[in-house]
């Protein structure tokens, strides 16, 4: 995955805003991790859940790689999102998870909140 930078996050915020998304309100933010070992992701699911993130799912892709998605409703600006992404990346490294694979965002009305 390409490095997450303040510039790339700002570009995403700009696109969302030009698409009519009110970026100053609560949005549903998804965070993704990948690993070949499902057990590491199960531990992350539990630990991140204790920090207020909601479990969305663990799926396995056609190459056998497991994907964990966690989400949380939050208000972010580019700097606060970059901070969270850095925390998620550090968490993945600390727990020997294959990778923090990024984030996405959407309006709460358009997405299912667990």
MOPAC internal coordinates of N, CA, C and O (Angstrom, degrees):
PM7 1SCF
backbone

  N    0.0000 0     0.00 0     0.00 0    0    0    0
  C    1.4497 1     0.00 0     0.00 0    1    0    0
  C    1.5134 1   108.98 1     0.00 0    2    1    0
  O    1.2310 1   119.86 1   -38.26 1    3    2    1
  N    1.3198 1   117.88 1   141.74 1    3    2    1
  C    1.4654 1   120.43 1   177.56 1    5    3    2
  C    1.5264 1   110.61 1   -64.29 1    6    5    3
  O    1.2310 1   120.94 1   -27.88 1    7    6    5
  N    1.3177 1   115.82 1   152.12 1    7    6    5
  C    1.4544 1   120.02 1   179.61 1    9    7    6
  C    1.5337 1   109.76 1   -62.88 1   10    9    7
  O    1.2310 1   121.26 1   -42.57 1   11   10    9
  N    1.3174 1   115.19 1   137.43 1   11   10    9
  C    1.4592 1   120.88 1   177.18 1   13   11   10
  C    1.5271 1   106.96 1   -83.78 1   14   13   11
  O    1.2310 1   120.95 1   -57.21 1   15   14   13
  N    1.3147 1   115.79 1   122.79 1   15   14   13
  C    1.4590 1   121.20 1  -179.16 1   17   15   14
  C    1.5193 1   109.68 1  -123.75 1   18   17   15
  O    1.2310 1   121.29 1   -15.81 1   19   18   17
  N    1.3201 1   115.13 1   164.19 1   19   18   17
  C    1.4565 1   119.57 1   176.17 1   21   19   18
  C    1.5253 1   110.37 1   -60.99 1   22   21   19
  O    1.2310 1   120.25 1   142.84 1   23   22   21
  N    1.3261 1   117.13 1   -37.16 1   23   22   21
  C    1.4663 1   121.19 1   178.72 1   25   23   22
  C    1.5207 1   111.37 1   -63.48 1   26   25   23
  O    1.2310 1   120.26 1   134.61 1   27   26   25
  N    1.3474 1   117.10 1   -45.39 1   27   26   25
  C    1.4711 1   119.43 1  -179.26 1   29   27   26
  C    1.5240 1   111.23 1   -66.30 1   30   29   27
  O    1.2310 1   120.55 1   143.25 1   31   30   29
  N    1.3145 1   116.55 1   -36.75 1   31   30   29
  C    1.4675 1   119.97 1   177.65 1   33   31   30
  C    1.5262 1   110.03 1   -67.79 1   34   33   31
  O    1.2310 1   120.18 1   137.20 1   35   34   33
  N    1.3196 1   117.27 1   -42.80 1   35   34   33
  C    1.4676 1   120.33 1   179.03 1   37   35   34
  C    1.5267 1   110.46 1   -60.73 1   38   37   35
  O    1.2310 1   120.16 1   140.38 1   39   38   37
  N    1.3302 1   117.30 1   -39.62 1   39   38   37
  C    1.4653 1   120.82 1   177.84 1   41   39   38
  C    1.5190 1   110.98 1   -62.50 1   42   41   39
  O    1.2310 1   120.31 1   139.82 1   43   42   41
  N    1.3418 1   117.01 1   -40.18 1   43   42   41
  C    1.4621 1   120.28 1   177.59 1   45   43   42
  C    1.5286 1   110.62 1   -64.14 1   46   45   43
  O    1.2310 1   120.25 1   135.61 1   47   46   45
  N    1.3386 1   117.12 1   -44.39 1   47   46   45
  C    1.4621 1   120.72 1   177.97 1   49   47   46
  C    1.5236 1   110.62 1   -60.13 1   50   49   47
  O    1.2310 1   120.60 1   137.94 1   51   50   49
  N    1.3370 1   116.47 1   -42.06 1   51   50   49
  C    1.4626 1   120.33 1   179.19 1   53   51   50
  C    1.5305 1   111.18 1   -62.00 1   54   53   51
  O    1.2310 1   120.34 1   136.76 1   55   54   53
  N    1.3438 1   116.95 1   -43.24 1   55   54   53
  C    1.4760 1   121.15 1   178.42 1   57   55   54
  C    1.5239 1   110.73 1   -62.83 1   58   57   55
  O    1.2310 1   120.87 1   134.40 1   59   58   57
  N    1.3184 1   115.94 1   -45.60 1   59   58   57
  C    1.4674 1   119.59 1  -179.71 1   61   59   58
  C    1.5292 1   110.37 1   -60.58 1   62   61   59
  O    1.2310 1   121.01 1   135.33 1   63   62   61
  N    1.3165 1   115.67 1   -44.67 1   63   62   61
  C    1.4600 1   119.93 1  -179.80 1   65   63   62
  C    1.5250 1   111.00 1   -62.77 1   66   65   63
  O    1.2310 1   120.17 1   137.16 1   67   66   65
  N    1.3345 1   117.28 1   -42.84 1   67   66   65
  C    1.4673 1   119.58 1   179.91 1   69   67   66
  C    1.5302 1   111.54 1   -69.41 1   70   69   67
  O    1.2310 1   120.32 1   159.42 1   71   70   69
  N    1.3490 1   116.99 1   -20.58 1   71   70   69
  C    1.4658 1   121.31 1   175.70 1   73   71   70
  C    1.5265 1   112.16 1   -85.50 1   74   73   71
  O    1.2310 1   120.61 1  -177.09 1   75   74   73
  N    1.3304 1   116.43 1     2.91 1   75   74   73
  C    1.4554 1   119.98 1   176.44 1   77   75   74
  C    1.5094 1   115.51 1    93.09 1   78   77   75
  O    1.2310 1   119.71 1  -171.59 1   79   78   77
  N    1.3292 1   118.15 1     8.41 1   79   78   77
  C    1.4607 1   121.09 1   178.76 1   81   79   78
  C    1.5249 1   108.21 1   -82.38 1   82   81   79
  O    1.2310 1   120.92 1   -49.02 1   83   82   81
  N    1.3222 1   115.84 1   130.98 1   83   82   81
  C    1.4624 1   120.69 1   176.33 1   85   83   82
  C    1.5248 1   107.64 1   -79.76 1   86   85   83
  O    1.2310 1   120.59 1   -83.02 1   87   86   85
  N    1.3245 1   116.48 1    96.98 1   87   86   85
  C    1.4661 1   121.39 1  -174.29 1   89   87   86
  C    1.5281 1   112.79 1   -75.85 1   90   89   87
  O    1.2310 1   120.06 1   174.81 1   91   90   89
  N    1.3295 1   117.48 1    -5.19 1   91   90   89
  C    1.4630 1   121.13 1   178.93 1   93   91   90
  C    1.5244 1   112.20 1   -90.99 1   94   93   91
  O    1.2310 1   119.79 1   179.33 1   95   94   93
  N    1.3253 1   118.00 1    -0.67 1   95   94   93
  C    1.4657 1   119.88 1  -179.42 1   97   95   94
  C    1.5345 1   109.71 1  -110.39 1   98   97   95
  O    1.2310 1   121.46 1    -5.66 1   99   98   97
  N    1.3206 1   114.81 1   174.34 1   99   98   97
  C    1.4621 1   120.27 1   176.84 1  101   99   98
  C    1.5189 1   109.87 1   -58.16 1  102  101   99
  O    1.2310 1   120.94 1   -47.31 1  103  102  101
  N    1.3289 1   115.81 1   132.69 1  103  102  101
  C    1.4574 1   122.62 1   172.95 1  105  103  102
  C    1.5249 1   107.82 1  -127.65 1  106  105  103
  O    1.2310 1   120.81 1   -17.87 1  107  106  105
  N    1.3070 1   116.06 1   162.13 1  107  106  105
  C    1.4503 1   121.40 1   176.11 1  109  107  106
  C    1.5248 1   108.04 1   -92.09 1  110  109  107
  O    1.2310 1   120.70 1   -66.32 1  111  110  109
  N    1.3177 1   116.26 1   113.68 1  111  110  109
  C    1.4592 1   122.78 1  -177.62 1  113  111  110
  C    1.5219 1   109.10 1  -103.58 1  114  113  111
  O    1.2310 1   120.86 1   -54.88 1  115  114  113
  N    1.3258 1   115.96 1   125.12 1  115  114  113
  C    1.4588 1   122.08 1   177.04 1  117  115  114
  C    1.5158 1   109.94 1  -104.42 1  118  117  115
  O    1.2310 1   120.93 1   -38.32 1  119  118  117
  N    1.3283 1   115.83 1   141.68 1  119  118  117
  C    1.4607 1   122.67 1  -179.98 1  121  119  118
  C    1.5311 1   107.95 1  -127.78 1  122  121  119
  O    1.2310 1   120.84 1   -42.79 1  123  122  121
  N    1.3338 1   115.99 1   137.21 1  123  122  121
  C    1.4635 1   121.64 1  -169.65 1  125  123  122
  C    1.5215 1   111.88 1  -123.06 1  126  125  123
  O    1.2310 1   121.50 1   -40.37 1  127  126  125
  N    1.3209 1   114.73 1   139.63 1  127  126  125
  C    1.4609 1   122.35 1   176.62 1  129  127  126
  C    1.5241 1   107.98 1  -130.81 1  130  129  127
  O    1.2310 1   120.77 1   -31.31 1  131  130  129
  N    1.3269 1   116.13 1   148.69 1  131  130  129
  C    1.4636 1   120.41 1   177.00 1  133  131  130
  C    1.5187 1   109.65 1  -128.79 1  134  133  131
  O    1.2310 1   121.26 1   -30.95 1  135  134  133
  N    1.3300 1   115.20 1   149.05 1  135  134  133
  C    1.4598 1   120.88 1   176.38 1  137  135  134
  C    1.5239 1   108.68 1  -165.79 1  138  137  135
  O    1.2310 1   121.09 1   -23.78 1  139  138  137
  N    1.3151 1   115.51 1   156.22 1  139  138  137
  C    1.4687 1   121.32 1   174.95 1  141  139  138
  C    1.5212 1   111.93 1   -81.73 1  142  141  139
  O    1.2310 1   120.60 1   164.90 1  143  142  141
  N    1.3413 1   116.45 1   -15.10 1  143  142  141
  C    1.4638 1   122.12 1  -177.10 1  145  143  142
  C    1.5285 1   109.09 1  -111.28 1  146  145  143
  O    1.2310 1   120.91 1   -69.09 1  147  146  145
  N    1.3059 1   115.87 1   110.91 1  147  146  145
  C    1.4685 1   121.06 1  -178.07 1  149  147  146
  C    1.5318 1   111.78 1   -62.21 1  150  149  147
  O    1.2310 1   120.08 1   149.73 1  151  150  149
  N    1.3286 1   117.46 1   -30.27 1  151  150  149
  C    1.4638 1   121.07 1  -177.81 1  153  151  150
  C    1.5248 1   111.72 1   -62.44 1  154  153  151
  O    1.2310 1   119.98 1   142.42 1  155  154  153
  N    1.3277 1   117.65 1   -37.58 1  155  154  153
  C    1.4726 1   120.03 1   177.76 1  157  155  154
  C    1.5270 1   110.53 1   -64.08 1  158  157  155
  O    1.2310 1   120.85 1   142.21 1  159  158  157
  N    1.3261 1   115.97 1   -37.79 1  159  158  157
  C    1.4666 1   119.40 1   179.28 1  161  159  158
  C    1.5260 1   111.51 1   -72.68 1  162  161  159
  O    1.2310 1   120.26 1   147.27 1  163  162  161
  N    1.3226 1   117.12 1   -32.73 1  163  162  161
  C    1.4730 1   120.26 1   175.32 1  165  163  162
  C    1.5298 1   110.25 1   -62.78 1  166  165  163
  O    1.2310 1   120.27 1   139.71 1  167  166  165
  N    1.3380 1   117.09 1   -40.29 1  167  166  165
  C    1.4619 1   120.83 1   177.04 1  169  167  166
  C    1.5259 1   109.96 1   -65.20 1  170  169  167
  O    1.2310 1   120.19 1   136.71 1  171  170  169
  N    1.3247 1   117.25 1   -43.29 1  171  170  169
  C    1.4676 1   121.07 1   178.15 1  173  171  170
  C    1.5203 1   110.47 1   -61.12 1  174  173  171
  O    1.2310 1   120.44 1   139.52 1  175  174  173
  N    1.3151 1   116.76 1   -40.48 1  175  174  173
  C    1.4730 1   121.41 1   178.12 1  177  175  174
  C    1.5247 1   109.76 1   -55.66 1  178  177  175
  O    1.2310 1   120.74 1   133.88 1  179  178  177
  N    1.3138 1   116.18 1   -46.12 1  179  178  177
  C    1.4605 1   120.80 1  -178.71 1  181  179  178
  C    1.5265 1   111.31 1   -67.99 1  182  181  179
  O    1.2310 1   120.55 1   130.77 1  183  182  181
  N    1.3277 1   116.56 1   -49.23 1  183  182  181
  C    1.4624 1   119.73 1  -176.42 1  185  183  182
  C    1.5302 1   112.49 1   -66.34 1  186  185  183
  O    1.2310 1   120.18 1   137.76 1  187  186  185
  N    1.3189 1   117.26 1   -42.24 1  187  186  185
  C    1.4643 1   119.62 1   178.42 1  189  187  186
  C    1.5267 1   111.11 1   -69.39 1  190  189  187
  O    1.2310 1   120.46 1   148.12 1  191  190  189
  N    1.3274 1   116.72 1   -31.88 1  191  190  189
  C    1.4605 1   120.67 1   174.27 1  193  191  190
  C    1.5188 1   111.73 1   -61.11 1  194  193  191
  O    1.2310 1   120.81 1   141.84 1  195  194  193
  N    1.3261 1   116.06 1   -38.16 1  195  194  193
  C    1.4619 1   120.82 1   177.69 1  197  195  194
  C    1.5237 1   111.57 1   -67.96 1  198  197  195
  O    1.2310 1   119.95 1   160.85 1  199  198  197
  N    1.3364 1   117.70 1   -19.15 1  199  198  197
  C    1.4604 1   122.25 1   178.82 1  201  199  198
  C    1.5302 1   111.91 1   -97.25 1  202  201  199
  O    1.2310 1   120.41 1  -169.06 1  203  202  201
  N    1.3393 1   116.83 1    10.94 1  203  202  201
  C    1.4570 1   120.24 1   173.80 1  205  203  202
  C    1.5184 1   116.09 1    97.87 1  206  205  203
  O    1.2310 1   120.15 1  -175.46 1  207  206  205
  N    1.3279 1   117.32 1     4.54 1  207  206  205
  C    1.4575 1   119.90 1   176.98 1  209  207  206
  C    1.5262 1   109.47 1   -88.45 1  210  209  207
  O    1.2310 1   120.60 1   -31.90 1  211  210  209
  N    1.3137 1   116.46 1   148.10 1  211  210  209
  C    1.4613 1   122.45 1   179.85 1  213  211  210
  C    1.5278 1   109.52 1   -98.97 1  214  213  211
  O    1.2310 1   121.16 1   -42.37 1  215  214  213
  N    1.3179 1   115.38 1   137.63 1  215  214  213
  C    1.4547 1   121.51 1   177.80 1  217  215  214
  C    1.5225 1   109.47 1   -77.59 1  218  217  215
  O    1.2310 1   120.75 1   -51.73 1  219  218  217
  N    1.3271 1   116.17 1   128.27 1  219  218  217
  C    1.4592 1   121.71 1   176.35 1  221  219  218
  C    1.5206 1   109.96 1  -101.90 1  222  221  219
  O    1.2310 1   120.21 1   132.43 1  223  222  221
  N    1.3209 1   117.20 1   -47.57 1  223  222  221
  C    1.4415 1   119.05 1   179.11 1  225  223  222
  C    1.5125 1   113.12 1   170.87 1  226  225  223
  O    1.2310 1   121.79 1   -16.56 1  227  226  225
  N    1.3229 1   114.17 1   163.44 1  227  226  225
  C    1.4604 1   122.83 1   169.83 1  229  227  226
  C    1.5165 1   105.20 1  -122.76 1  230  229  227
  O    1.2310 1   121.09 1   -53.14 1  231  230  229
  N    1.3184 1   115.52 1   126.86 1  231  230  229
  C    1.4586 1   119.75 1   177.74 1  233  231  230
  C    1.5180 1   108.91 1  -129.84 1  234  233  231
  O    1.2310 1   121.26 1   -21.11 1  235  234  233
  N    1.3062 1   115.19 1   158.89 1  235  234  233
  C    1.4618 1   120.98 1   177.42 1  237  235  234
  C    1.5215 1   108.21 1  -113.18 1  238  237  235
  O    1.2310 1   120.53 1   -48.98 1  239  238  237
  N    1.3309 1   116.58 1   131.02 1  239  238  237
  C    1.4620 1   119.28 1   179.99 1  241  239  238
  C    1.5240 1   110.80 1   -86.79 1  242  241  239
  O    1.2310 1   120.90 1    -0.56 1  243  242  241
  N    1.3211 1   115.88 1   179.44 1  243  242  241
  C    1.4650 1   121.50 1  -175.55 1  245  243  242
  C    1.5240 1   113.12 1   -65.32 1  246  245  243
  O    1.2310 1   120.04 1   164.20 1  247  246  245
  N    1.3444 1   117.53 1   -15.80 1  247  246  245
  C    1.4635 1   121.25 1   178.32 1  249  247  246
  C    1.5227 1   112.61 1   -96.85 1  250  249  247
  O    1.2310 1   120.39 1  -176.08 1  251  250  249
  N    1.3147 1   116.85 1     3.92 1  251  250  249
  C    1.4590 1   121.03 1   178.82 1  253  251  250
  C    1.5252 1   114.36 1    88.38 1  254  253  251
  O    1.2310 1   119.94 1  -177.90 1  255  254  253
  N    1.3248 1   117.72 1     2.10 1  255  254  253
  C    1.4563 1   122.00 1  -179.99 1  257  255  254
  C    1.5318 1   109.20 1   -81.38 1  258  257  255
  O    1.2310 1   120.96 1   -44.59 1  259  258  257
  N    1.3307 1   115.77 1   135.41 1  259  258  257
  C    1.4623 1   120.90 1   177.87 1  261  259  258
  C    1.5216 1   109.95 1   -92.13 1  262  261  259
  O    1.2310 1   121.10 1   -37.97 1  263  262  261
  N    1.3302 1   115.50 1   142.03 1  263  262  261
  C    1.4587 1   123.68 1   179.66 1  265  263  262
  C    1.5210 1   108.59 1  -122.70 1  266  265  263
  O    1.2310 1   120.59 1   -53.13 1  267  266  265
  N    1.3205 1   116.47 1   126.87 1  267  266  265
  C    1.4636 1   122.85 1   175.01 1  269  267  266
  C    1.5228 1   107.62 1  -107.64 1  270  269  267
  O    1.2310 1   120.80 1   -48.09 1  271  270  269
  N    1.3315 1   116.08 1   131.91 1  271  270  269
  C    1.4578 1   120.70 1   172.80 1  273  271  270
  C    1.5162 1   108.75 1  -119.81 1  274  273  271
  O    1.2310 1   121.57 1   -52.31 1  275  274  273
  N    1.3355 1   114.59 1   127.69 1  275  274  273
  C    1.4556 1   122.66 1   173.60 1  277  275  274
  C    1.5182 1   106.43 1  -121.64 1  278  277  275
  O    1.2310 1   120.10 1   -29.02 1  279  278  277
  N    1.3315 1   117.41 1   150.98 1  279  278  277
  C    1.4610 1   118.40 1   177.36 1  281  279  278
  C    1.5146 1   110.83 1  -139.93 1  282  281  279
  O    1.2310 1   122.01 1   -13.10 1  283  282  281
  N    1.3241 1   113.75 1   166.90 1  283  282  281
  C    1.4651 1   120.21 1   176.65 1  285  283  282
  C    1.5218 1   107.90 1  -159.94 1  286  285  283
  O    1.2310 1   121.00 1   -38.25 1  287  286  285
  N    1.3098 1   115.69 1   141.75 1  287  286  285
  C    1.4574 1   121.67 1   175.47 1  289  287  286
  C    1.5292 1   107.05 1   -83.47 1  290  289  287
  O    1.2310 1   121.45 1   -56.32 1  291  290  289
  N    1.3507 1   114.83 1   123.68 1  291  290  289
  C    1.4597 1   120.83 1  -176.84 1  293  291  290
  C    1.5184 1   109.42 1  -153.66 1  294  293  291
  O    1.2310 1   121.38 1   -17.23 1  295  294  293
  N    1.3187 1   114.97 1   162.77 1  295  294  293
  C    1.4566 1   122.22 1   166.61 1  297  295  294
  C    1.5235 1   105.93 1  -102.81 1  298  297  295
  O    1.2310 1   120.48 1   -48.97 1  299  298  297
  N    1.3153 1   116.69 1   131.03 1  299  298  297
  C    1.4628 1   121.13 1   177.51 1  301  299  298
  C    1.5091 1   110.17 1  -130.64 1  302  301  299
  O    1.2310 1   121.75 1   -25.98 1  303  302  301
  N    1.3123 1   114.25 1   154.02 1  303  302  301
  C    1.4536 1   122.06 1   162.61 1  305  303  302
  C    1.5298 1   104.50 1  -116.27 1  306  305  303
  O    1.2310 1   119.18 1    -8.37 1  307  306  305
  N    1.3058 1   119.17 1   171.63 1  307  306  305
  C    1.4632 1   119.23 1  -176.64 1  309  307  306
  C    1.5318 1   113.98 1   -55.59 1  310  309  307
  O    1.2310 1   119.86 1   140.17 1  311  310  309
  N    1.3245 1   117.88 1   -39.83 1  311  310  309
  C    1.4678 1   119.52 1  -178.60 1  313  311  310
  C    1.5241 1   112.07 1   -68.75 1  314  313  311
  O    1.2310 1   120.18 1   139.52 1  315  314  313
  N    1.3213 1   117.25 1   -40.48 1  315  314  313
  C    1.4694 1   118.75 1  -179.71 1  317  315  314
  C    1.5230 1   111.08 1   -69.19 1  318  317  315
  O    1.2310 1   120.00 1   144.82 1  319  318  317
  N    1.3400 1   117.60 1   -35.18 1  319  318  317
  C    1.4542 1   119.89 1   177.40 1  321  319  318
  C    1.5240 1   110.67 1   -68.26 1  322  321  319
  O    1.2310 1   120.17 1   139.50 1  323  322  321
  N    1.3202 1   117.28 1   -40.50 1  323  322  321
  C    1.4656 1   119.92 1   177.02 1  325  323  322
  C    1.5281 1   110.15 1   -60.18 1  326  325  323
  O    1.2310 1   120.25 1   139.28 1  327  326  325
  N    1.3188 1   117.13 1   -40.72 1  327  326  325
  C    1.4653 1   121.37 1   178.23 1  329  327  326
  C    1.5343 1   110.74 1   -60.19 1  330  329  327
  O    1.2310 1   120.25 1   132.96 1  331  330  329
  N    1.3214 1   117.13 1   -47.04 1  331  330  329
  C    1.4663 1   120.71 1   179.52 1  333  331  330
  C    1.5298 1   110.33 1   -63.09 1  334  333  331
  O    1.2310 1   120.21 1   137.81 1  335  334  333
  N    1.3138 1   117.20 1   -42.19 1  335  334  333
  C    1.4695 1   120.22 1   179.01 1  337  335  334
  C    1.5272 1   111.33 1   -61.57 1  338  337  335
  O    1.2310 1   120.51 1   139.73 1  339  338  337
  N    1.3273 1   116.63 1   -40.27 1  339  338  337
  C    1.4648 1   119.91 1   176.76 1  341  339  338
  C    1.5234 1   110.77 1   -64.94 1  342  341  339
  O    1.2310 1   120.46 1   140.44 1  343  342  341
  N    1.3297 1   116.73 1   -39.56 1  343  342  341
  C    1.4687 1   120.12 1   176.27 1  345  343  342
  C    1.5295 1   111.19 1   -62.90 1  346  345  343
  O    1.2310 1   120.45 1   137.07 1  347  346  345
  N    1.3196 1   116.74 1   -42.93 1  347  346  345
  C    1.4672 1   120.87 1  -179.95 1  349  347  346
  C    1.5317 1   110.85 1   -64.58 1  350  349  347
  O    1.2310 1   120.55 1   138.55 1  351  350  349
  N    1.3251 1   116.56 1   -41.45 1  351  350  349
  C    1.4587 1   120.63 1   178.19 1  353  351  350
  C    1.5331 1   110.62 1   -63.66 1  354  353  351
  O    1.2310 1   120.18 1   136.14 1  355  354  353
  N    1.3221 1   117.26 1   -43.86 1  355  354  353
  C    1.4639 1   121.61 1   178.13 1  357  355  354
  C    1.5357 1   110.53 1   -63.55 1  358  357  355
  O    1.2310 1   120.66 1   140.01 1  359  358  357
  N    1.3263 1   116.35 1   -39.99 1  359  358  357
  C    1.4688 1   120.57 1   177.54 1  361  359  358
  C    1.5280 1   110.16 1   -61.14 1  362  361  359
  O    1.2310 1   120.32 1   134.04 1  363  362  361
  N    1.3326 1   117.00 1   -45.96 1  363  362  361
  C    1.4660 1   120.57 1   179.96 1  365  363  362
  C    1.5287 1   110.69 1   -59.78 1  366  365  363
  O    1.2310 1   120.46 1   137.55 1  367  366  365
  N    1.3123 1   116.73 1   -42.45 1  367  366  365
  C    1.4720 1   120.21 1   178.83 1  369  367  366
  C    1.5190 1   110.94 1   -65.73 1  370  369  367
  O    1.2310 1   120.32 1   136.46 1  371  370  369
  N    1.3254 1   117.00 1   -43.54 1  371  370  369
  C    1.4584 1   121.23 1  -179.51 1  373  371  370
  C    1.5326 1   111.66 1   -60.35 1  374  373  371
  O    1.2310 1   120.44 1   141.85 1  375  374  373
  N    1.3238 1   116.77 1   -38.15 1  375  374  373
  C    1.4654 1   121.93 1  -177.59 1  377  375  374
  C    1.5292 1   112.67 1   -94.06 1  378  377  375
  O    1.2310 1   120.15 1  -171.60 1  379  378  377
  N    1.3303 1   117.32 1     8.40 1  379  378  377
  C    1.4718 1   122.82 1  -179.99 1  381  379  378
  C    1.5281 1   112.18 1    57.26 1  382  381  379
  O    1.2310 1   120.86 1  -145.60 1  383  382  381
  N    1.3182 1   115.95 1    34.40 1  383  382  381
  C    1.4642 1   121.26 1   175.19 1  385  383  382
  C    1.5228 1   106.89 1   -80.11 1  386  385  383
  O    1.2310 1   120.29 1   -38.61 1  387  386  385
  N    1.3118 1   117.06 1   141.39 1  387  386  385
  C    1.4603 1   121.54 1  -176.57 1  389  387  386
  C    1.5085 1   113.51 1   -48.05 1  390  389  387
  O    1.2310 1   119.80 1   129.10 1  391  390  389
  N    1.3406 1   117.99 1   -50.90 1  391  390  389
  C    1.4662 1   120.09 1  -179.37 1  393  391  390
  C    1.5136 1   111.22 1  -165.12 1  394  393  391
  O    1.2310 1   121.71 1   -33.40 1  395  394  393
  N    1.3304 1   114.33 1   146.60 1  395  394  393
  C    1.4579 1   121.04 1   160.62 1  397  395  394
  C    1.5180 1   102.74 1   -85.15 1  398  397  395
  O    1.2310 1   120.33 1   -59.69 1  399  398  397
  N    1.3222 1   116.98 1   120.31 1  399  398  397
  C    1.4621 1   120.22 1  -169.44 1  401  399  398
  C    1.5179 1   113.92 1  -103.90 1  402  401  399
  O    1.2310 1   119.88 1  -170.62 1  403  402  401
  N    1.3096 1   117.84 1     9.38 1  403  402  401
  C    1.4489 1   118.58 1   174.20 1  405  403  402
  C    1.5141 1   114.24 1   117.31 1  406  405  403
  O    1.2310 1   121.81 1    16.79 1  407  406  405
  N    1.3119 1   114.14 1  -163.21 1  407  406  405
  C    1.4590 1   122.20 1  -170.90 1  409  407  406
  C    1.5203 1   109.66 1  -145.88 1  410  409  407
  O    1.2310 1   121.43 1   -14.42 1  411  410  409
  N    1.3152 1   114.86 1   165.58 1  411  410  409
  C    1.4585 1   121.29 1   166.99 1  413  411  410
  C    1.5218 1   107.53 1  -147.08 1  414  413  411
  O    1.2310 1   121.00 1    -8.64 1  415  414  413
  N    1.3124 1   115.69 1   171.36 1  415  414  413
  C    1.4580 1   119.97 1  -178.84 1  417  415  414
  C    1.5040 1   109.65 1  -147.38 1  418  417  415
  O    1.2310 1   121.34 1   -28.57 1  419  418  417
  N    1.3069 1   115.04 1   151.43 1  419  418  417
  C    1.4509 1   120.21 1   176.12 1  421  419  418
  C    1.5101 1   110.28 1  -157.36 1  422  421  419
  O    1.2310 1   121.97 1   -15.75 1  423  422  421
  N    1.3018 1   113.83 1   164.25 1  423  422  421
  C    1.4621 1   118.98 1   176.83 1  425  423  422
  C    1.5199 1   108.78 1   -70.34 1  426  425  423
  O    1.2310 1   120.69 1   -36.48 1  427  426  425
  N    1.2914 1   116.29 1   143.52 1  427  426  425
  C    1.4554 1   121.94 1  -176.14 1  429  427  426
  C    1.5243 1   110.76 1   -62.16 1  430  429  427
  O    1.2310 1   119.88 1   139.23 1  431  430  429
  N    1.3156 1   117.84 1   -40.77 1  431  430  429
  C    1.4637 1   121.13 1  -178.49 1  433  431  430
  C    1.5304 1   112.16 1   -61.22 1  434  433  431
  O    1.2310 1   120.67 1   149.49 1  435  434  433
  N    1.3252 1   116.32 1   -30.51 1  435  434  433
  C    1.4636 1   120.60 1  -175.20 1  437  435  434
  C    1.5215 1   112.58 1   -88.13 1  438  437  435
  O    1.2310 1   120.09 1   167.72 1  439  438  437
  N    1.3315 1   117.43 1   -12.28 1  439  438  437
  C    1.4626 1   120.63 1  -174.95 1  441  439  438
  C    1.5102 1   110.33 1  -124.07 1  442  441  439
  O    1.2310 1   121.33 1   -24.14 1  443  442  441
  N    1.3002 1   115.06 1   155.86 1  443  442  441
  C    1.4553 1   121.37 1   177.54 1  445  443  442
  C    1.5344 1   108.63 1   -83.46 1  446  445  443
  O    1.2310 1   120.65 1   -50.64 1  447  446  445
  N    1.3063 1   116.37 1   129.36 1  447  446  445
  C    1.4482 1   121.35 1   176.50 1  449  447  446
  C    1.5256 1   107.18 1  -103.38 1  450  449  447
  O    1.2310 1   121.01 1   -54.22 1  451  450  449
  N    1.3270 1   115.67 1   125.78 1  451  450  449
  C    1.4780 1   120.51 1   178.88 1  453  451  450
  C    1.5082 1   110.48 1   -84.30 1  454  453  451
  O    1.2310 1   120.10 1   180.00 1  455  454  453

